[in-house]
Amino acid sequence: MSAIAKTWTLEVSDRERLIKAAFEAREFAYCKYSNFRVGAALLAADGSIIKGANIENASYGASPSSE
């Protein structure tokens, strides 16, 4: 059984929407300790955009981090 890779392309308009959404999401970041705001945006298959931002807490060593 062979796996077939699917190639995805991103329209310029979708790219611009994602960048704008990530910058908007960054405003909701809580980064009291690092002062480094991070925003992210994901384009779903239905065209909707899901936004997220980093939220810091004082317990650095108790949880994994992808930063």
PDBQT receptor file of N, H, CA, C and O in Angstrom, charges set to zero:
ATOM      1  N   MET A   1       0.840  -1.179   0.000  1.00  0.00    +0.000 N 
ATOM      2  CA  MET A   1       0.000   0.000   0.000  1.00  0.00    +0.000 C 
ATOM      3  C   MET A   1       0.886   1.244   0.000  1.00  0.00    +0.000 C 
ATOM      4  O   MET A   1       1.716   1.410   0.894  1.00  0.00    +0.000 OA
ATOM      5  N   SER A   2       0.725   2.095  -0.963  1.00  0.00    +0.000 N 
ATOM      6  H   SER A   2       0.051   1.960  -1.689  1.00  0.00    +0.000 HD
ATOM      7  CA  SER A   2       1.539   3.299  -1.029  1.00  0.00    +0.000 C 
ATOM      8  C   SER A   2       0.710   4.519  -0.612  1.00  0.00    +0.000 C 
ATOM      9  O   SER A   2      -0.478   4.627  -0.917  1.00  0.00    +0.000 OA
ATOM     10  N   ALA A   3       1.371   5.416   0.085  1.00  0.00    +0.000 N 
ATOM     11  H   ALA A   3       2.336   5.328   0.333  1.00  0.00    +0.000 HD
ATOM     12  CA  ALA A   3       0.717   6.647   0.504  1.00  0.00    +0.000 C 
ATOM     13  C   ALA A   3       0.918   7.700  -0.577  1.00  0.00    +0.000 C 
ATOM     14  O   ALA A   3       2.007   7.829  -1.137  1.00  0.00    +0.000 OA
ATOM     15  N   ILE A   4      -0.114   8.431  -0.857  1.00  0.00    +0.000 N 
ATOM     16  H   ILE A   4      -0.998   8.326  -0.403  1.00  0.00    +0.000 HD
ATOM     17  CA  ILE A   4      -0.031   9.492  -1.847  1.00  0.00    +0.000 C 
ATOM     18  C   ILE A   4      -0.066  10.822  -1.117  1.00  0.00    +0.000 C 
ATOM     19  O   ILE A   4      -1.005  11.110  -0.375  1.00  0.00    +0.000 OA
ATOM     20  N   ALA A   5       0.954  11.626  -1.329  1.00  0.00    +0.000 N 
ATOM     21  H   ALA A   5       1.717  11.392  -1.932  1.00  0.00    +0.000 HD
ATOM     22  CA  ALA A   5       1.022  12.941  -0.698  1.00  0.00    +0.000 C 
ATOM     23  C   ALA A   5       0.128  13.905  -1.455  1.00  0.00    +0.000 C 
ATOM     24  O   ALA A   5       0.107  13.918  -2.686  1.00  0.00    +0.000 OA
ATOM     25  N   LYS A   6      -0.603  14.705  -0.713  1.00  0.00    +0.000 N 
ATOM     26  H   LYS A   6      -0.587  14.694   0.287  1.00  0.00    +0.000 HD
ATOM     27  CA  LYS A   6      -1.471  15.692  -1.320  1.00  0.00    +0.000 C 
ATOM     28  C   LYS A   6      -0.786  17.051  -1.237  1.00  0.00    +0.000 C 
ATOM     29  O   LYS A   6      -0.281  17.435  -0.182  1.00  0.00    +0.000 OA
ATOM     30  N   THR A   7      -0.770  17.761  -2.329  1.00  0.00    +0.000 N 
ATOM     31  H   THR A   7      -1.180  17.450  -3.186  1.00  0.00    +0.000 HD
ATOM     32  CA  THR A   7      -0.156  19.083  -2.355  1.00  0.00    +0.000 C 
ATOM     33  C   THR A   7      -1.234  20.136  -2.188  1.00  0.00    +0.000 C 
ATOM     34  O   THR A   7      -2.253  20.122  -2.879  1.00  0.00    +0.000 OA
ATOM     35  N   TRP A   8      -0.993  21.046  -1.261  1.00  0.00    +0.000 N 
ATOM     36  H   TRP A   8      -0.165  21.057  -0.699  1.00  0.00    +0.000 HD
ATOM     37  CA  TRP A   8      -1.938  22.131  -1.013  1.00  0.00    +0.000 C 
ATOM     38  C   TRP A   8      -1.328  23.436  -1.491  1.00  0.00    +0.000 C 
ATOM     39  O   TRP A   8      -0.128  23.668  -1.346  1.00  0.00    +0.000 OA
ATOM     40  N   THR A   9      -2.154  24.266  -2.052  1.00  0.00    +0.000 N 
ATOM     41  H   THR A   9      -3.129  24.077  -2.171  1.00  0.00    +0.000 HD
ATOM     42  CA  THR A   9      -1.699  25.598  -2.425  1.00  0.00    +0.000 C 
ATOM     43  C   THR A   9      -2.513  26.616  -1.631  1.00  0.00    +0.000 C 
ATOM     44  O   THR A   9      -3.644  26.348  -1.226  1.00  0.00    +0.000 OA
ATOM     45  N   LEU A  10      -1.930  27.764  -1.420  1.00  0.00    +0.000 N 
ATOM     46  H   LEU A  10      -1.011  27.982  -1.749  1.00  0.00    +0.000 HD
ATOM     47  CA  LEU A  10      -2.584  28.804  -0.637  1.00  0.00    +0.000 C 
ATOM     48  C   LEU A  10      -2.702  30.048  -1.503  1.00  0.00    +0.000 C 
ATOM     49  O   LEU A  10      -1.702  30.586  -1.978  1.00  0.00    +0.000 OA
ATOM     50  N   GLU A  11      -3.917  30.491  -1.698  1.00  0.00    +0.000 N 
ATOM     51  H   GLU A  11      -4.730  30.055  -1.312  1.00  0.00    +0.000 HD
ATOM     52  CA  GLU A  11      -4.147  31.710  -2.472  1.00  0.00    +0.000 C 
ATOM     53  C   GLU A  11      -3.560  32.899  -1.723  1.00  0.00    +0.000 C 
ATOM     54  O   GLU A  11      -3.475  32.889  -0.495  1.00  0.00    +0.000 OA
ATOM     55  N   VAL A  12      -3.161  33.909  -2.460  1.00  0.00    +0.000 N 
ATOM     56  H   VAL A  12      -3.230  33.917  -3.458  1.00  0.00    +0.000 HD
ATOM     57  CA  VAL A  12      -2.592  35.107  -1.853  1.00  0.00    +0.000 C 
ATOM     58  C   VAL A  12      -3.594  35.743  -0.899  1.00  0.00    +0.000 C 
ATOM     59  O   VAL A  12      -3.216  36.219   0.172  1.00  0.00    +0.000 OA
ATOM     60  N   SER A  13      -4.860  35.754  -1.275  1.00  0.00    +0.000 N 
ATOM     61  H   SER A  13      -5.167  35.367  -2.145  1.00  0.00    +0.000 HD
ATOM     62  CA  SER A  13      -5.883  36.353  -0.410  1.00  0.00    +0.000 C 
ATOM     63  C   SER A  13      -6.010  35.586   0.908  1.00  0.00    +0.000 C 
ATOM     64  O   SER A  13      -6.201  36.201   1.957  1.00  0.00    +0.000 OA
ATOM     65  N   ASP A  14      -5.907  34.257   0.873  1.00  0.00    +0.000 N 
ATOM     66  H   ASP A  14      -5.752  33.757   0.021  1.00  0.00    +0.000 HD
ATOM     67  CA  ASP A  14      -5.960  33.450   2.099  1.00  0.00    +0.000 C 
ATOM     68  C   ASP A  14      -4.727  33.704   2.959  1.00  0.00    +0.000 C 
ATOM     69  O   ASP A  14      -4.818  33.785   4.184  1.00  0.00    +0.000 OA
ATOM     70  N   ARG A  15      -3.582  33.827   2.308  1.00  0.00    +0.000 N 
ATOM     71  H   ARG A  15      -3.508  33.762   1.313  1.00  0.00    +0.000 HD
ATOM     72  CA  ARG A  15      -2.343  34.118   3.040  1.00  0.00    +0.000 C 
ATOM     73  C   ARG A  15      -2.451  35.454   3.767  1.00  0.00    +0.000 C 
ATOM     74  O   ARG A  15      -2.066  35.572   4.930  1.00  0.00    +0.000 OA
ATOM     75  N   GLU A  16      -2.975  36.452   3.073  1.00  0.00    +0.000 N 
ATOM     76  H   GLU A  16      -3.288  36.356   2.128  1.00  0.00    +0.000 HD
ATOM     77  CA  GLU A  16      -3.148  37.774   3.681  1.00  0.00    +0.000 C 
ATOM     78  C   GLU A  16      -4.133  37.718   4.848  1.00  0.00    +0.000 C 
ATOM     79  O   GLU A  16      -3.912  38.362   5.874  1.00  0.00    +0.000 OA
ATOM     80  N   ARG A  17      -5.217  36.955   4.703  1.00  0.00    +0.000 N 
ATOM     81  H   ARG A  17      -5.397  36.432   3.870  1.00  0.00    +0.000 HD
ATOM     82  CA  ARG A  17      -6.190  36.784   5.786  1.00  0.00    +0.000 C 
ATOM     83  C   ARG A  17      -5.544  36.122   7.002  1.00  0.00    +0.000 C 
ATOM     84  O   ARG A  17      -5.800  36.516   8.140  1.00  0.00    +0.000 OA
ATOM     85  N   LEU A  18      -4.703  35.109   6.753  1.00  0.00    +0.000 N 
ATOM     86  H   LEU A  18      -4.496  34.789   5.829  1.00  0.00    +0.000 HD
ATOM     87  CA  LEU A  18      -4.036  34.405   7.847  1.00  0.00    +0.000 C 
ATOM     88  C   LEU A  18      -3.056  35.313   8.588  1.00  0.00    +0.000 C 
ATOM     89  O   LEU A  18      -3.008  35.308   9.818  1.00  0.00    +0.000 OA
ATOM     90  N   ILE A  19      -2.290  36.077   7.852  1.00  0.00    +0.000 N 
ATOM     91  H   ILE A  19      -2.329  36.081   6.853  1.00  0.00    +0.000 HD
ATOM     92  CA  ILE A  19      -1.335  36.987   8.486  1.00  0.00    +0.000 C 
ATOM     93  C   ILE A  19      -2.073  38.025   9.319  1.00  0.00    +0.000 C 
ATOM     94  O   ILE A  19      -1.680  38.306  10.452  1.00  0.00    +0.000 OA
ATOM     95  N   LYS A  20      -3.137  38.593   8.767  1.00  0.00    +0.000 N 
ATOM     96  H   LYS A  20      -3.455  38.364   7.847  1.00  0.00    +0.000 HD
ATOM     97  CA  LYS A  20      -3.926  39.579   9.503  1.00  0.00    +0.000 C 
ATOM     98  C   LYS A  20      -4.515  38.959  10.770  1.00  0.00    +0.000 C 
ATOM     99  O   LYS A  20      -4.484  39.576  11.834  1.00  0.00    +0.000 OA
ATOM    100  N   ALA A  21      -5.052  37.737  10.660  1.00  0.00    +0.000 N 
ATOM    101  H   ALA A  21      -5.077  37.236   9.796  1.00  0.00    +0.000 HD
ATOM    102  CA  ALA A  21      -5.645  37.054  11.806  1.00  0.00    +0.000 C 
ATOM    103  C   ALA A  21      -4.603  36.754  12.878  1.00  0.00    +0.000 C 
ATOM    104  O   ALA A  21      -4.897  36.870  14.067  1.00  0.00    +0.000 OA
ATOM    105  N   ALA A  22      -3.398  36.374  12.483  1.00  0.00    +0.000 N 
ATOM    106  H   ALA A  22      -3.159  36.280  11.516  1.00  0.00    +0.000 HD
ATOM    107  CA  ALA A  22      -2.334  36.090  13.453  1.00  0.00    +0.000 C 
ATOM    108  C   ALA A  22      -1.941  37.364  14.206  1.00  0.00    +0.000 C 
ATOM    109  O   ALA A  22      -1.711  37.330  15.415  1.00  0.00    +0.000 OA
ATOM    110  N   PHE A  23      -1.866  38.474  13.496  1.00  0.00    +0.000 N 
ATOM    111  H   PHE A  23      -2.053  38.502  12.514  1.00  0.00    +0.000 HD
ATOM    112  CA  PHE A  23      -1.564  39.745  14.164  1.00  0.00    +0.000 C 
ATOM    113  C   PHE A  23      -2.685  40.146  15.115  1.00  0.00    +0.000 C 
ATOM    114  O   PHE A  23      -2.421  40.669  16.197  1.00  0.00    +0.000 OA
ATOM    115  N   GLU A  24      -3.928  39.907  14.721  1.00  0.00    +0.000 N 
ATOM    116  H   GLU A  24      -4.142  39.482  13.841  1.00  0.00    +0.000 HD
ATOM    117  CA  GLU A  24      -5.066  40.192  15.604  1.00  0.00    +0.000 C 
ATOM    118  C   GLU A  24      -5.009  39.308  16.848  1.00  0.00    +0.000 C 
ATOM    119  O   GLU A  24      -5.232  39.789  17.959  1.00  0.00    +0.000 OA
ATOM    120  N   ALA A  25      -4.714  38.028  16.671  1.00  0.00    +0.000 N 
ATOM    121  H   ALA A  25      -4.533  37.637  15.768  1.00  0.00    +0.000 HD
ATOM    122  CA  ALA A  25      -4.643  37.084  17.787  1.00  0.00    +0.000 C 
ATOM    123  C   ALA A  25      -3.531  37.463  18.752  1.00  0.00    +0.000 C 
ATOM    124  O   ALA A  25      -3.660  37.265  19.960  1.00  0.00    +0.000 OA
ATOM    125  N   ARG A  26      -2.450  38.002  18.232  1.00  0.00    +0.000 N 
ATOM    126  H   ARG A  26      -2.344  38.163  17.251  1.00  0.00    +0.000 HD
ATOM    127  CA  ARG A  26      -1.309  38.384  19.063  1.00  0.00    +0.000 C 
ATOM    128  C   ARG A  26      -1.711  39.401  20.131  1.00  0.00    +0.000 C 
ATOM    129  O   ARG A  26      -1.109  39.443  21.204  1.00  0.00    +0.000 OA
ATOM    130  N   GLU A  27      -2.710  40.207  19.846  1.00  0.00    +0.000 N 
ATOM    131  H   GLU A  27      -3.199  40.173  18.974  1.00  0.00    +0.000 HD
ATOM    132  CA  GLU A  27      -3.164  41.211  20.815  1.00  0.00    +0.000 C 
ATOM    133  C   GLU A  27      -3.756  40.572  22.081  1.00  0.00    +0.000 C 
ATOM    134  O   GLU A  27      -3.841  41.225  23.121  1.00  0.00    +0.000 OA
ATOM    135  N   PHE A  28      -4.163  39.305  21.994  1.00  0.00    +0.000 N 
ATOM    136  H   PHE A  28      -4.094  38.774  21.149  1.00  0.00    +0.000 HD
ATOM    137  CA  PHE A  28      -4.748  38.608  23.144  1.00  0.00    +0.000 C 
ATOM    138  C   PHE A  28      -3.725  37.786  23.927  1.00  0.00    +0.000 C 
ATOM    139  O   PHE A  28      -4.081  37.095  24.882  1.00  0.00    +0.000 OA
ATOM    140  N   ALA A  29      -2.465  37.859  23.526  1.00  0.00    +0.000 N 
ATOM    141  H   ALA A  29      -2.176  38.420  22.750  1.00  0.00    +0.000 HD
ATOM    142  CA  ALA A  29      -1.415  37.119  24.219  1.00  0.00    +0.000 C 
ATOM    143  C   ALA A  29      -1.209  37.683  25.621  1.00  0.00    +0.000 C 
ATOM    144  O   ALA A  29      -1.280  38.893  25.835  1.00  0.00    +0.000 OA
ATOM    145  N   TYR A  30      -0.954  36.789  26.567  1.00  0.00    +0.000 N 
ATOM    146  H   TYR A  30      -0.897  35.806  26.394  1.00  0.00    +0.000 HD
ATOM    147  CA  TYR A  30      -0.605  37.191  27.930  1.00  0.00    +0.000 C 
ATOM    148  C   TYR A  30       0.836  36.755  28.137  1.00  0.00    +0.000 C 
ATOM    149  O   TYR A  30       1.119  35.572  28.328  1.00  0.00    +0.000 OA
ATOM    150  N   CYS A  31       1.739  37.720  28.096  1.00  0.00    +0.000 N 
ATOM    151  H   CYS A  31       1.509  38.681  27.940  1.00  0.00    +0.000 HD
ATOM    152  CA  CYS A  31       3.159  37.392  28.160  1.00  0.00    +0.000 C 
ATOM    153  C   CYS A  31       3.859  38.282  29.187  1.00  0.00    +0.000 C 
ATOM    154  O   CYS A  31       4.796  39.017  28.874  1.00  0.00    +0.000 OA
ATOM    155  N   LYS A  32       3.376  38.189  30.404  1.00  0.00    +0.000 N 
ATOM    156  H   LYS A  32       2.615  37.592  30.658  1.00  0.00    +0.000 HD
ATOM    157  CA  LYS A  32       3.877  39.014  31.508  1.00  0.00    +0.000 C 
ATOM    158  C   LYS A  32       5.369  38.794  31.773  1.00  0.00    +0.000 C 
ATOM    159  O   LYS A  32       6.061  39.714  32.208  1.00  0.00    +0.000 OA
ATOM    160  N   TYR A  33       5.862  37.598  31.518  1.00  0.00    +0.000 N 
ATOM    161  H   TYR A  33       5.300  36.850  31.165  1.00  0.00    +0.000 HD
ATOM    162  CA  TYR A  33       7.233  37.261  31.889  1.00  0.00    +0.000 C 
ATOM    163  C   TYR A  33       8.226  37.453  30.746  1.00  0.00    +0.000 C 
ATOM    164  O   TYR A  33       9.316  37.981  30.965  1.00  0.00    +0.000 OA
ATOM    165  N   SER A  34       7.880  37.045  29.564  1.00  0.00    +0.000 N 
ATOM    166  H   SER A  34       6.994  36.616  29.386  1.00  0.00    +0.000 HD
ATOM    167  CA  SER A  34       8.814  37.158  28.435  1.00  0.00    +0.000 C 
ATOM    168  C   SER A  34       8.619  38.435  27.625  1.00  0.00    +0.000 C 
ATOM    169  O   SER A  34       9.524  38.868  26.911  1.00  0.00    +0.000 OA
ATOM    170  N   ASN A  35       7.442  39.034  27.737  1.00  0.00    +0.000 N 
ATOM    171  H   ASN A  35       6.707  38.683  28.317  1.00  0.00    +0.000 HD
ATOM    172  CA  ASN A  35       7.083  40.200  26.909  1.00  0.00    +0.000 C 
ATOM    173  C   ASN A  35       7.211  39.890  25.416  1.00  0.00    +0.000 C 
ATOM    174  O   ASN A  35       7.512  40.775  24.615  1.00  0.00    +0.000 OA
ATOM    175  N   PHE A  36       6.984  38.645  25.055  1.00  0.00    +0.000 N 
ATOM    176  H   PHE A  36       6.740  37.926  25.705  1.00  0.00    +0.000 HD
ATOM    177  CA  PHE A  36       7.073  38.216  23.661  1.00  0.00    +0.000 C 
ATOM    178  C   PHE A  36       5.700  37.716  23.220  1.00  0.00    +0.000 C 
ATOM    179  O   PHE A  36       5.315  36.585  23.518  1.00  0.00    +0.000 OA
ATOM    180  N   ARG A  37       4.976  38.562  22.516  1.00  0.00    +0.000 N 
ATOM    181  H   ARG A  37       5.289  39.480  22.275  1.00  0.00    +0.000 HD
ATOM    182  CA  ARG A  37       3.617  38.218  22.071  1.00  0.00    +0.000 C 
ATOM    183  C   ARG A  37       3.669  37.275  20.868  1.00  0.00    +0.000 C 
ATOM    184  O   ARG A  37       4.429  37.492  19.924  1.00  0.00    +0.000 OA
ATOM    185  N   VAL A  38       2.845  36.226  20.919  1.00  0.00    +0.000 N 
ATOM    186  H   VAL A  38       2.227  36.050  21.686  1.00  0.00    +0.000 HD
ATOM    187  CA  VAL A  38       2.769  35.268  19.818  1.00  0.00    +0.000 C 
ATOM    188  C   VAL A  38       1.310  35.093  19.430  1.00  0.00    +0.000 C 
ATOM    189  O   VAL A  38       0.457  34.826  20.275  1.00  0.00    +0.000 OA
ATOM    190  N   GLY A  39       1.038  35.247  18.152  1.00  0.00    +0.000 N 
ATOM    191  H   GLY A  39       1.732  35.465  17.465  1.00  0.00    +0.000 HD
ATOM    192  CA  GLY A  39      -0.292  34.989  17.619  1.00  0.00    +0.000 C 
ATOM    193  C   GLY A  39      -0.177  33.946  16.523  1.00  0.00    +0.000 C 
ATOM    194  O   GLY A  39       0.847  33.854  15.845  1.00  0.00    +0.000 OA
ATOM    195  N   ALA A  40      -1.229  33.163  16.352  1.00  0.00    +0.000 N 
ATOM    196  H   ALA A  40      -2.061  33.238  16.903  1.00  0.00    +0.000 HD
ATOM    197  CA  ALA A  40      -1.233  32.120  15.328  1.00  0.00    +0.000 C 
ATOM    198  C   ALA A  40      -2.606  32.056  14.679  1.00  0.00    +0.000 C 
ATOM    199  O   ALA A  40      -3.618  32.401  15.289  1.00  0.00    +0.000 OA
ATOM    200  N   ALA A  41      -2.619  31.610  13.436  1.00  0.00    +0.000 N 
ATOM    201  H   ALA A  41      -1.797  31.330  12.941  1.00  0.00    +0.000 HD
ATOM    202  CA  ALA A  41      -3.883  31.462  12.717  1.00  0.00    +0.000 C 
ATOM    203  C   ALA A  41      -3.830  30.200  11.875  1.00  0.00    +0.000 C 
ATOM    204  O   ALA A  41      -2.812  29.890  11.256  1.00  0.00    +0.000 OA
ATOM    205  N   LEU A  42      -4.940  29.477  11.860  1.00  0.00    +0.000 N 
ATOM    206  H   LEU A  42      -5.767  29.729  12.362  1.00  0.00    +0.000 HD
ATOM    207  CA  LEU A  42      -5.048  28.232  11.100  1.00  0.00    +0.000 C 
ATOM    208  C   LEU A  42      -6.220  28.355  10.142  1.00  0.00    +0.000 C 
ATOM    209  O   LEU A  42      -7.313  28.756  10.541  1.00  0.00    +0.000 OA
ATOM    210  N   LEU A  43      -6.001  28.015   8.891  1.00  0.00    +0.000 N 
ATOM    211  H   LEU A  43      -5.113  27.689   8.567  1.00  0.00    +0.000 HD
ATOM    212  CA  LEU A  43      -7.062  28.028   7.895  1.00  0.00    +0.000 C 
ATOM    213  C   LEU A  43      -7.682  26.636   7.836  1.00  0.00    +0.000 C 
ATOM    214  O   LEU A  43      -7.022  25.668   7.458  1.00  0.00    +0.000 OA
ATOM    215  N   ALA A  44      -8.951  26.543   8.211  1.00  0.00    +0.000 N 
ATOM    216  H   ALA A  44      -9.487  27.329   8.518  1.00  0.00    +0.000 HD
ATOM    217  CA  ALA A  44      -9.658  25.260   8.209  1.00  0.00    +0.000 C 
ATOM    218  C   ALA A  44     -10.125  24.916   6.791  1.00  0.00    +0.000 C 
ATOM    219  O   ALA A  44     -10.172  25.779   5.914  1.00  0.00    +0.000 OA
ATOM    220  N   ALA A  45     -10.462  23.666   6.586  1.00  0.00    +0.000 N 
ATOM    221  H   ALA A  45     -10.424  22.965   7.298  1.00  0.00    +0.000 HD
ATOM    222  CA  ALA A  45     -10.888  23.192   5.265  1.00  0.00    +0.000 C 
ATOM    223  C   ALA A  45     -12.136  23.922   4.766  1.00  0.00    +0.000 C 
ATOM    224  O   ALA A  45     -12.328  24.060   3.558  1.00  0.00    +0.000 OA
ATOM    225  N   ASP A  46     -12.978  24.385   5.677  1.00  0.00    +0.000 N 
ATOM    226  H   ASP A  46     -12.822  24.273   6.659  1.00  0.00    +0.000 HD
ATOM    227  CA  ASP A  46     -14.196  25.091   5.273  1.00  0.00    +0.000 C 
ATOM    228  C   ASP A  46     -13.971  26.582   5.017  1.00  0.00    +0.000 C 
ATOM    229  O   ASP A  46     -14.916  27.310   4.712  1.00  0.00    +0.000 OA
ATOM    230  N   GLY A  47     -12.711  27.040   5.140  1.00  0.00    +0.000 N 
ATOM    231  H   GLY A  47     -11.943  26.449   5.388  1.00  0.00    +0.000 HD
ATOM    232  CA  GLY A  47     -12.387  28.436   4.889  1.00  0.00    +0.000 C 
ATOM    233  C   GLY A  47     -12.381  29.322   6.114  1.00  0.00    +0.000 C 
ATOM    234  O   GLY A  47     -11.976  30.482   6.044  1.00  0.00    +0.000 OA
ATOM    235  N   SER A  48     -12.828  28.783   7.236  1.00  0.00    +0.000 N 
ATOM    236  H   SER A  48     -13.157  27.841   7.293  1.00  0.00    +0.000 HD
ATOM    237  CA  SER A  48     -12.822  29.585   8.460  1.00  0.00    +0.000 C 
ATOM    238  C   SER A  48     -11.404  29.664   9.024  1.00  0.00    +0.000 C 
ATOM    239  O   SER A  48     -10.562  28.810   8.746  1.00  0.00    +0.000 OA
ATOM    240  N   ILE A  49     -11.161  30.688   9.808  1.00  0.00    +0.000 N 
ATOM    241  H   ILE A  49     -11.845  31.382  10.034  1.00  0.00    +0.000 HD
ATOM    242  CA  ILE A  49      -9.847  30.881  10.412  1.00  0.00    +0.000 C 
ATOM    243  C   ILE A  49      -9.976  30.737  11.919  1.00  0.00    +0.000 C 
ATOM    244  O   ILE A  49     -10.862  31.324  12.540  1.00  0.00    +0.000 OA
ATOM    245  N   ILE A  50      -9.083  29.949  12.496  1.00  0.00    +0.000 N 
ATOM    246  H   ILE A  50      -8.363  29.471  11.992  1.00  0.00    +0.000 HD
ATOM    247  CA  ILE A  50      -9.036  29.728  13.939  1.00  0.00    +0.000 C 
ATOM    248  C   ILE A  50      -7.802  30.445  14.460  1.00  0.00    +0.000 C 
ATOM    249  O   ILE A  50      -6.694  30.229  13.970  1.00  0.00    +0.000 OA
ATOM    250  N   LYS A  51      -8.001  31.309  15.469  1.00  0.00    +0.000 N 
ATOM    251  H   LYS A  51      -8.902  31.484  15.868  1.00  0.00    +0.000 HD
ATOM    252  CA  LYS A  51      -6.896  32.103  16.001  1.00  0.00    +0.000 C 
ATOM    253  C   LYS A  51      -6.508  31.618  17.396  1.00  0.00    +0.000 C 
ATOM    254  O   LYS A  51      -7.334  31.092  18.141  1.00  0.00    +0.000 OA
ATOM    255  N   GLY A  52      -5.228  31.807  17.731  1.00  0.00    +0.000 N 
ATOM    256  H   GLY A  52      -4.557  32.235  17.125  1.00  0.00    +0.000 HD
ATOM    257  CA  GLY A  52      -4.741  31.458  19.059  1.00  0.00    +0.000 C 
ATOM    258  C   GLY A  52      -3.581  32.354  19.439  1.00  0.00    +0.000 C 
ATOM    259  O   GLY A  52      -2.959  32.980  18.580  1.00  0.00    +0.000 OA
ATOM    260  N   ALA A  53      -3.289  32.414  20.735  1.00  0.00    +0.000 N 
ATOM    261  H   ALA A  53      -3.794  31.906  21.433  1.00  0.00    +0.000 HD
ATOM    262  CA  ALA A  53      -2.197  33.247  21.230  1.00  0.00    +0.000 C 
ATOM    263  C   ALA A  53      -1.547  32.572  22.422  1.00  0.00    +0.000 C 
ATOM    264  O   ALA A  53      -2.151  31.718  23.070  1.00  0.00    +0.000 OA
ATOM    265  N   ASN A  54      -0.289  32.968  22.712  1.00  0.00    +0.000 N 
ATOM    266  H   ASN A  54       0.201  33.663  22.186  1.00  0.00    +0.000 HD
ATOM    267  CA  ASN A  54       0.384  32.381  23.865  1.00  0.00    +0.000 C 
ATOM    268  C   ASN A  54      -0.147  32.972  25.166  1.00  0.00    +0.000 C 
ATOM    269  O   ASN A  54      -0.468  34.158  25.244  1.00  0.00    +0.000 OA
ATOM    270  N   ILE A  55      -0.231  32.129  26.170  1.00  0.00    +0.000 N 
ATOM    271  H   ILE A  55       0.030  31.166  26.106  1.00  0.00    +0.000 HD
ATOM    272  CA  ILE A  55      -0.655  32.517  27.511  1.00  0.00    +0.000 C 
ATOM    273  C   ILE A  55       0.396  31.964  28.466  1.00  0.00    +0.000 C 
ATOM    274  O   ILE A  55       0.546  30.749  28.602  1.00  0.00    +0.000 OA
ATOM    275  N   GLU A  56       1.120  32.862  29.122  1.00  0.00    +0.000 N 
ATOM    276  H   GLU A  56       0.999  33.848  29.011  1.00  0.00    +0.000 HD
ATOM    277  CA  GLU A  56       2.176  32.428  30.045  1.00  0.00    +0.000 C 
ATOM    278  C   GLU A  56       1.643  32.330  31.465  1.00  0.00    +0.000 C 
ATOM    279  O   GLU A  56       0.661  32.972  31.836  1.00  0.00    +0.000 OA
ATOM    280  N   ASN A  57       2.331  31.501  32.243  1.00  0.00    +0.000 N 
ATOM    281  H   ASN A  57       3.129  30.979  31.941  1.00  0.00    +0.000 HD
ATOM    282  CA  ASN A  57       2.083  31.478  33.679  1.00  0.00    +0.000 C 
ATOM    283  C   ASN A  57       3.425  31.361  34.397  1.00  0.00    +0.000 C 
ATOM    284  O   ASN A  57       4.457  31.156  33.759  1.00  0.00    +0.000 OA
ATOM    285  N   ALA A  58       3.410  31.489  35.685  1.00  0.00    +0.000 N 
ATOM    286  H   ALA A  58       2.572  31.656  36.204  1.00  0.00    +0.000 HD
ATOM    287  CA  ALA A  58       4.657  31.536  36.458  1.00  0.00    +0.000 C 
ATOM    288  C   ALA A  58       5.341  30.180  36.582  1.00  0.00    +0.000 C 
ATOM    289  O   ALA A  58       6.495  30.123  37.006  1.00  0.00    +0.000 OA
ATOM    290  N   SER A  59       4.680  29.102  36.232  1.00  0.00    +0.000 N 
ATOM    291  H   SER A  59       3.743  29.148  35.888  1.00  0.00    +0.000 HD
ATOM    292  CA  SER A  59       5.234  27.766  36.389  1.00  0.00    +0.000 C 
ATOM    293  C   SER A  59       5.922  27.324  35.094  1.00  0.00    +0.000 C 
ATOM    294  O   SER A  59       5.327  26.626  34.273  1.00  0.00    +0.000 OA
ATOM    295  N   TYR A  60       7.188  27.742  34.921  1.00  0.00    +0.000 N 
ATOM    296  H   TYR A  60       7.671  28.309  35.588  1.00  0.00    +0.000 HD
ATOM    297  CA  TYR A  60       7.912  27.398  33.705  1.00  0.00    +0.000 C 
ATOM    298  C   TYR A  60       8.250  25.919  33.605  1.00  0.00    +0.000 C 
ATOM    299  O   TYR A  60       8.084  25.333  32.535  1.00  0.00    +0.000 OA
ATOM    300  N   GLY A  61       8.719  25.295  34.682  1.00  0.00    +0.000 N 
ATOM    301  H   GLY A  61       8.854  25.771  35.551  1.00  0.00    +0.000 HD
ATOM    302  CA  GLY A  61       9.224  23.941  34.606  1.00  0.00    +0.000 C 
ATOM    303  C   GLY A  61       8.183  22.844  34.656  1.00  0.00    +0.000 C 
ATOM    304  O   GLY A  61       8.519  21.686  34.409  1.00  0.00    +0.000 OA
ATOM    305  N   ALA A  62       6.946  23.153  34.962  1.00  0.00    +0.000 N 
ATOM    306  H   ALA A  62       6.673  24.094  35.162  1.00  0.00    +0.000 HD
ATOM    307  CA  ALA A  62       5.944  22.109  35.171  1.00  0.00    +0.000 C 
ATOM    308  C   ALA A  62       5.251  21.667  33.902  1.00  0.00    +0.000 C 
ATOM    309  O   ALA A  62       4.512  20.683  33.924  1.00  0.00    +0.000 OA
ATOM    310  N   SER A  63       5.462  22.355  32.801  1.00  0.00    +0.000 N 
ATOM    311  H   SER A  63       6.063  23.154  32.783  1.00  0.00    +0.000 HD
ATOM    312  CA  SER A  63       4.763  21.975  31.575  1.00  0.00    +0.000 C 
ATOM    313  C   SER A  63       5.691  22.126  30.377  1.00  0.00    +0.000 C 
ATOM    314  O   SER A  63       6.619  22.934  30.394  1.00  0.00    +0.000 OA
ATOM    315  N   PRO A  64       5.426  21.330  29.325  1.00  0.00    +0.000 N 
ATOM    316  CA  PRO A  64       6.240  21.452  28.120  1.00  0.00    +0.000 C 
ATOM    317  C   PRO A  64       5.888  22.728  27.349  1.00  0.00    +0.000 C 
ATOM    318  O   PRO A  64       4.787  23.263  27.483  1.00  0.00    +0.000 OA
ATOM    319  N   SER A  65       6.816  23.192  26.563  1.00  0.00    +0.000 N 
ATOM    320  H   SER A  65       7.710  22.758  26.455  1.00  0.00    +0.000 HD
ATOM    321  CA  SER A  65       6.598  24.403  25.800  1.00  0.00    +0.000 C 
ATOM    322  C   SER A  65       7.104  24.206  24.385  1.00  0.00    +0.000 C 
ATOM    323  O   SER A  65       8.108  23.527  24.171  1.00  0.00    +0.000 OA
ATOM    324  N   SER A  66       6.423  24.788  23.428  1.00  0.00    +0.000 N 
ATOM    325  H   SER A  66       5.607  25.339  23.602  1.00  0.00    +0.000 HD
ATOM    326  CA  SER A  66       6.871  24.680  22.031  1.00  0.00    +0.000 C 
ATOM    327  C   SER A  66       7.561  25.953  21.574  1.00  0.00    +0.000 C 
ATOM    328  O   SER A  66       7.887  26.080  20.394  1.00  0.00    +0.000 OA
ATOM    329  N   GLU A  67       7.788  26.875  22.456  1.00  0.00    +0.000 N 
ATOM    330  H   GLU A  67       7.524  26.771  23.415  1.00  0.00    +0.000 HD
ATOM    331  CA  GLU A  67       8.429  28.139  22.064  1.00  0.00    +0.000 C 
ATOM    332  C   GLU A  67       9.906  27.996  21.915  1.00  0.00    +0.000 C 
ATOM    333  O   GLU A  67      10.591  28.966  21.590  1.00  0.00    +0.000 OA
TER     334      GLU A  67
